[in-house]
Amino acid sequence: MKVYKALIGFCVAGALTSPLQAKAGDTSVRLSLTDAIMMARQNNYTIKAARSRIDQAEARVVQTRQSSLPKVTLSETLMVTNDPGAALVFKLQQSSIQAIDFMPDKLNNPNVINDFNTSLQVMQPLYNADAAIGRSIALTAKKIEEHMAVRTEENIGFQVSKVYYGLILARKNIEAVDQSIKTMQGHSNEAAKAYSAGLMTKSDKLSTEVRLAELQEQKLMLHDAIKDATDALRVMLHLDSAVTIVPTGELVVDGVLPVVDAKVVPENRADLKALETGSQIAVFQADMARASRLPRLNAFLQTNLHSDNIFSGGSSWALGLNMQWNVFDGMASAGRIQEAKAQEREAMYNYEAARSNSVAEVEKSLRSMKTAKARIAVAEKSLEEGKVSLEYIGAQYKTGMAMTFELLMREQAYTYAKMRLNQAKYDYCVAKSELAYNRGN
């Protein structure tokens, strides 16, 4: 019973994924691991969202061009008034002033006047130090998003690999259970004949049927796990729910473990590059806070057309320079500089922590591969011995020389050995994919 409980737990934990036979009208897609990863990189929504963040960063870069390009504003204003001062000014601007307009009665009680003001204003930045640094920040932020998009693709590729290998594992576990069911059905038939002939007790006969029911239950549980994980893979590949995925790959184990120096930091890993680039932004932000203390210089040109009837009347223009210098901003700039320095330290600490963690992750993946390979050797030997033992006890059982409980124990051990071997191969393949992910390959 202990062996059986361990086998049930093993099957539920190990059978991550694998599709059932397609229903009528469903479409089967045969995919290699490479095909699945390529499909995910093309269709996965998480990857598309990461690429959209690059586009957003590019749009922010475009926005920073305002620090060097002119700003042109065209406006149209209509004013209706009988204000004495405004009426006189509007007539002057419309070039429609007459001598009678300076009579005291006219000045004090002017007629209602309409004024259409068509204005064109051009502002050209000449010197804006903090805005120029802001463009550098935007360009650096875009690089970060590019690195993170690469890391997102690598992460989705790793997740696809895990589920894909799980599909293969589950299918092999189903095969193992089916073989056990077939074997136990034969023994159950033998037990029924022996019972009918009075050569076996009812308890022994029922024990074979109980074991057969247990195997059927395992198969049902495996199929449920297969359905759940197959749905997850379809989501990652953005496939229709009617599509059945059939993996064409195998759980391949290398003859020799890859040679990797686990102590070397994987500098080319995209997320580490993103963190390193992020520290540059903190430096730029401190420079930007300092530059905000410098004066800003802008040139401007404004033309106005005033008339009591739109697009006619008097015109004027003005050209000039504007300088703004925030001499004291209540310590706001000093606070921003202090904040930027703290952010720079935080970015450095996060980068160093990620570097150290990356080394530990690579070492863990290597250990997992080494352990899985050792487990494979043990499981293969156990499987070979279990097969010999089961065949011997099976032959003895048919002649009445072996007890039913001996047969059930051998069958459980043999089935468990097959699944242990499958699981060890799966763990090796996943650890290998994890090693590539942790190294940024």
Buried (B, 14 or more C-beta within 10 A) or exposed (E): EEBBEEBBEBBEEBBBBBBEEBEEEBEEBEBEBEBBBBBBBEEBEBBBEBBEBBEEBBEBBEEBEBBEEEEEEEEEEEEEBEEEEBBBBBBBBBEBBEEEBEEEEBEEEBEEBBBBBBBBBBBBBEEBBBBBBBBBBBBBBBBBBBBBBBBBBBBBBBBBBBBBBBBBBBBBBBEBBEBBBEBBEEBBEBBBEBBEEEEBEEEBBBBBEEBBEBBEEBBEBBBEBBEEBBBBBBBBBBBEEEBBBBBEBEBEBEEEEEEBEBEEBBEEBBBBBBBBBBBBBBBBBBBBBBBBBEEBBBBBBBBBBBBBEEEBBBBEEEEEEEEEEEEEEEEEBEEBBEBBBEBBEEBBEBBEEBBEEBBEBBBBBBEBBEBBBEBBEEBBEBBEEBBEBBEEBBEBBBEEEBBBEBBBBBBBBBBBBBBBBBBBBBBBBBBBBBBBBBBBE
